């Protein structure tokens, strides 16, 4: 099983691809420095889903939620040091991977998807960084209007409702509707990390 899931990842040399042009050429719109605060961390701790499972560090979301007023400052110091040194604690890189059955023959390894349980503390830092990046992308209109999912007030349910509205309108005027559905197999696993970082860099004008 391990060999199979390892084989789906895309590996390529870091510079073995064409670089993309910058989406934002105005240097004044360079993404601002990422700053965190104890208040933001405590807010994230308050928003934790206490029903979720902990990572290998065994720090349960319920414990962090109940002690948020006490642990927010230590986590602030740890996050700030991690950002300053560009080093992630080794324990946060350890994950518990479980194969979850999807559909089809249970004996077929391709009918399973992987679920990784990572450190809740690391997830909080990831969430803070994501909020900063998404704020920049939305403020500078770097995401197309057809993007749904993973964006506030633009859920996939809203996308379906809008498409149903358009299809109903076309049918009422006697139009024709042709639909093509595509699915990228193990898309998140097959995205080359070097290409993804390169694309993110040209979109947000990150420093080299």
N, C-alpha and C positions, 0 to 999 in steps of 0.2 A: 504493500500500500504506500509506504513512504517513497519508494523509488518511482512509483507512478505519478504521484502528485508533484514530486520534484521535477519530473520531466516536462511538465506543462509550462514551467517558467521560461521566459525569454531571456537569454543571456547574450550580450554582445559587447564588444569593446566600447568604452565610454565615448570615444570620438568617432565612431564608425557610422555617422549619419550626417545629413545636411542640416545645418543650423537654420532655425526659423527666423524670419524678419521680426523686428520689434513691433509689437502692437501699439505701444505708446512711445512716441518719439519726443514728447515734451518732457524735458528733464525736471520741470517744476512739478510734474505729476508722479515723480518717483515715490514708491511706497515709503511711508514714514517708518521710522524705527519702531520695532515691536517692544512695547513696555508693558510690564505686568504690575499688578498691585495686590496687596493683601485683600482688599475689598472684592476685587474680581474673582480671586481664588475662593473666597468664602461664599460668593454668590454661586459659583460652579458647584461647590460642595453642597450647597442648599438644594440644587437642582438634581442631585444624584438620584438615580433610580435604585432604591434600596433593595429591590427584588432581584437585581442582577447578581451574577456570581463574581467572586474575586479572582484575581490572577494567581500566579504561583507564589507571590509574596504573602498571600492569605490575608491581605488587608481588605476586609469586606466593606462594601459601600455603606452599609448600615452603621458601621463603626465610624467611618469618616464623616458621615452625615451628622451623627450625634455629637461628635467632638469638633465640628467645623470651626467653632469660635476659638478653639485652642490650637488646632493643627494648621490653621491658615497661614500664620506667620512662619513657622518652620518650613512649610511647603513653599512659601514665597522665597525664602533664602535659598532653598534647594533649586527651585526653578531658575532663579536669577543666576546662580552659579553655573548651572547647566547651559544656559543661553550664553553666558559670558565666555565660557571655555569651549563651547560647541561639543560638549561631551555628555552623553546620556548614561545614567547609572546602569551598570551591567545587569542588575536584577530586572530592570524595566524592559530589557531585550529578551527576557526569557518568557516563553508563551506555552500554554497548554493547548495542544491542537487535537481536535476531535473531528472525526468524519461523520457527517450527518446524512442519512439516506434521503434522497430526493424522489426518484421514481424509477420504474423499470425493474430489470433483474437485479436483485440484491447481490448477486455474485459478480456483477460488473462494477469494477472500481470507478468507472466514469460516471456512475449514477449516484455518486456521493459528492458532497461539497464540504470543504473544510471550514471549521469554526475555531477561531483562536481566542483564548481567554488571556488577555494581557493585563498588566498592572493598571488599576483604577487611577493611581496617582499619575501615571504617564498619560492616560486618556484625558485627564483634566488639562494637562499642559497642551496636548494635541488640540483640544477644544478651544483653548485660548488663542492658539496660533491660527486655527481655522477661522475663528471669528474675525481676526485682524485681516487675513487674506481676503475673505469673502466681502468684508466691508470695502476694501479697496477695489475689488473687481466690480462690485455693484455701483459704487460711486463713479467709476470711470466707464461704465457701460461696456465692459469687456466680455460679458456673457450675452449670447444672442437671446432674443425674446422667446425662442422656442425651447429654451432650457427649462426643464421641470425636474423636480426631485432634488433633495439636498439643499433646497433654497426655501427660506421662510415665505409663506403665503404663495408658494408655487409647487404644490404637491402634485403627484402623478394622478390623483383623483381629480384635481382641477383640470388637468390636461385632458383626461377622458371626457369630462363634462363639456369642455370647449369643442372637442372633436365631434361629440355626439350632436352638439348644437349646429355645427357646420354641415355634418352629414344630413341632418334633418332638413336644413334649409335647401341643400342641393336636391334632395329627393322631392321636396315640395314643388320645385320649379322644373321637375322632370330631368334633372341632371344625372350623370353617371358617376359612381364612386368606385375607384380602384384603390385597393389597399395592399401594401407590401409590408410584411412583418419580418424583421431581421433580429437575430440574437447572436451576440458575440460570445462564443464559448469561452468560459473561464476568463472573461475580459480583464478582471482586476488582477488576475495572476499573470497574464501574458503581457501587460503593459511594461515595456522596458523602463527601468527606473531612471536611467541616464536621459532618455528622451523626454520623460515626464518632467524631470527637473529642468531640462533645457527649455521646454515649452513654458513652464511656470516662470522661469527667469525672464524670458522676453515679454511675457504678459505684464509682469509687475515691476520691471526695471530693477531687479535685485542687484545688489552690488556683486561683482565677480568674486 
